[in-house]
Amino acid sequence: MSALLRLTTTETKLFFREPMIVFFTLAFSPILLVILGAIPAMREPAEEFGGARMISVYVPIIVAMTLSMFALNSLPQLLALYREKGVLRRMRTTPVKPGVLLGAQLLMSTVLSAVATLALLAIGRLAFGVALPRHLPGYVVGYLLGTLAMFAIGLLVASLAPTGKSAVAMGTVVFFPTVFFAGLWVPRDKMPDILRTISDFTPLGAGVQSWQDATAGQWPQLLHLAVMLGWTLVAGGLAARYFRWE
């Protein structure tokens, strides 16, 4: 445990030495939320959303985008680079095994993504009056399952990508459809029925709906929780099967 914590601290310091990764994983989403909230129409009740304001609809979507950036851009790139440069191979000769590095990366990404999510919720509440989750246990469960599902997919990308550059490319290919079905371009409530049905079976489509349900004070639907758990098990199992240390 002490080795894990020390390595997590080291990995976090290295993470903050990469300004572009820091910007897109931590700063971009709050900036986007502020820009959207500054548009007057985003703060007005919209009949097509049952009287809800667009800014309230977009907060969980931006949370989903933030989680995707960590899981599909940052995590696969770093792990693929470490494998490409032989870092993982050299670690196998030390008391600190490569699995500890994997755990440190996951722990760092989980904590930082949670901090980013809390920042988004705080900005939404303080700046634009967006309601906080009324069903907190449901929100936490939905968020944890969404995090596990996305990181499992990120690990699968890292396991299949032979180099750091290919990990970026593969992560980007997965990123855009994932955030599309989360509602980034067309909110789920405005999607045609067929697209919304597909969205229900994607990790972040299910995640966004779970977070919206919890914010409204309801326990997330079992379908959406089961979908996120299923993605975790399938993608995580494939990642464990194909992950290479060297």
N, C-alpha and C positions, 0 to 999 in steps of 0.2 A: 504493500500500500504506500509506503514512503517513497519507493522508486516511482510508482505511478504518479504521485503528487508532484515530485520533483520534475519528472519528465513533462507533466502537464504544464508546469510553470515555465519550463524551457520552451516548449512548443508554443505557448501563448506569447512569449517574448518574440520568438521568431515570426509568429503570425503578424504582430504589430509592426514588424520591420518591412512588411510588404504593403505599401500605401494603397495600391490599386485594389488588392483583395480586401483590405480594411474598408475602403470607401464603398465598394459594391455590396459587401455583406453587412456592414453596420450602419453606414451613413446614408446610402442611397435611398433606402426605404423610408426613413423619417423625413428626408427632404421631399420625396415624392408625396408623402401624406400631407405635408405642409402646403405644397403646391396645389394639390387637389382641393384641400380645405380652403384655400384662398379664393377659389372660384365661387362666386355667389350662388350659382345654380346648384352646386354640390351641397350647399347648406340648407336648401329649401326642401320642404316635404314634396315627395313625388308620388302622384297617384298610381303610377305603374308599379311602385314598390309598396303599395298599401299604406301610403302616407309616411313611410320611412324616408329619411334623408339619404342621398347618395353617398355622403361621406361615411355614414354609419354602415352602409352596405360594403364599402371598400376597405374598411379597417381589417376585417379578417382575411380579405383577399391579399392585402399587402403583407400581412403576417405570413401567409402561405408563400408569397414570393420570397420573403426574407429566408424562410426555412429552405426553400429550393436553392437559393444561392449558396447557402452553407453546404447542403447535401450534394448538390450536383456540380458545383464549380470549385469551391475551396477544398473539400475533403478528397475527392478523387484526384485532383491535380497534385496535392501534396503527397499523397501516398504513392501515386505513380512515379513522381519525381524521386522519392526516396528509394523506390525499387530500382529505377533506371540508373541512379547514381551509385547503387551498391550499399546504401546506408543500412537497409534491412539485412542484407547479407552479412555485413560486418557486425551488426548487433547480435547475430546468432552466436558469435564467439565470445560474447560478454555475458556477465550474470543477468543483465537486463535484456530479456528476450524481445523479439520483434512484436509479440503480442501485447507487450506493455506499451509500446509506441502506438499501436492501434487503439488501445484503450485510452491513452492520453489524448489522441486526436478526437476520439468520440466524446470524451468528457469535455474537452475544450470547446468543441463545436456545440455541444448541448448547452453548456453554460452560457456561451456567447449568444447563441440564438435565443435562449430564454431571456437574456438581458435585453436584446433587441426587441423582442415581443413586448416586454414590460414597458420599454420606452415608447413603442407605438401606441399601446393602450393608454399610457399616461398623456402623450401628446393629443391623442384623440379626445380624451376626457377633458383635459385642462384647456386646450385651445379651441375645440369645436363642440364640446358638450356631448360627445359620443358616450353612450351608456357603457358602463363596465359590465362584465359577465354577472348575471344575476344568479346563475347556477354554477358556483365556483368549482365544486367537485367535478361536475360534468365537463366543464371547460378544461380543467387540468387533465382529466382522463383522455379527452379528445385530443388535446395538444400533445400529450406524451405518446399516444398511439400514432399521431401524424408524424411526430419527430422520429419515432422508431422506423416507420415505414419509409420515410424519405432517406434516412441514413442507411437503411438496408439497401435501397436502390443505389445510393451513392457508393457504397462499398462494392456493389455488383459492377458498377461502371469502373471503379478502380481495379477490380480483379480482372476485368477483360481488356483494359487499356494497356498496351505495351509500353507507352511512353507518356511523359507529362503532357506533351502537345496533343496526343490522341485522346487523353483523358479530358482535356478542355473541350475538344471537338465533340466527343461522345456525350459529355455532360450537357453541352449546349443543345445538342439535338434532342435530348430527353427533356431539357428545361422548358422549351417553348410549348410543346403540347401539354406538359404538366400544368403550367401556369394558365394556359388557355382554358383548360377544363376546370381550373380553380375559379375562373371568372374574371381574369385580369382584363380582357378586352370586352367580353360580353358577360355581365353578371349572370349567375346561374338562374335567377328568376326571369331573365329575359331570353334565355336560351330556348330554341325549339325543343319539343319534348324528346326527340331522339338524342340531341346533344346533352340534355340534362340527364337522361338515363345513362348515357356513357359516362358523364361526369360523376354520377353516383358511384361508379365502380373504379374511379381513379383515386389515388391516395389523397390528393389535395382537394379534389371535388368533394369527397366524403369528409375530409378534414374541415373545409370551409363551412359546409352545412352543419357539422357537429358544433363548431364554434358559434355559428349564428344561433343555433337552437339553444345552446347554453347561455348565450348573452340574453336571449329572450326569456330565460328562466326555466327552460325545459331540459330534461335529460336527453342527450344525443340519441338519435335513432340507432337501434341495434344493428340495422343494416350497415350504416356508415362505420360504426365501430368494428364490425366484423370485416368490412372491406379493408380497413387500415391494418387490422391484425393479419389478414390474409396476405397483403403485400409484404408485411414484415417477415412472415414465415417463408414465403416463396422466394422473395429477393434475398433475404438473409441466408436461406439455405443454399441458394445458387452461389452467393458470394463466398460462403464458407467452402463450397465444393471447388470453386475455380480460383480462389485467391492464391497468388504466388508471392513468396517472400523474395524471390530473386529471379 
